[in-house]
Amino acid sequence: LSQVGLSNDQIPKVIASCPALLGCSVEENFKSKALWLSQVGLSSDQLAKVIARHPSLLGYSVEENLKPKALWLSQVGLSSDQLAKVIA
């Protein structure tokens, strides 16, 4: 979690609010979601903020959950910058 920008103070809070993260794969869950979120346009600071506020996001499927929602938002007229702001 520190690799995605969370501070040492934030990590216990994130785990306490979403203990299922302890069973998640670093490669499949953390890194893949962080990569996709950065490709959507989130900065490192925004990424850390999103994960700190909504840690369950790391458990969502990029292909089945996140991408379809992002696609829908872009289809209704949100720009890439706006999409990043909505997620952040």
ZIWOUR-V374200 format. One record per helix or strand of 2 or more residues. SS is the DSSP state (hx for helix, st for strand). FROM is the first residue (numbers start at 0). LEN is the number of residues. If there is no record, write none. Layout:
[[SS | FROM | LEN] [SS | FROM | LEN]]
//
This chain:
[[hx | 1 | 3] [hx | 7 | 10] [hx | 18 | 5] [hx | 25 | 15] [hx | 43 | 10] [hx | 54 | 5] [hx | 61 | 14] [hx | 79 | 8]]
//
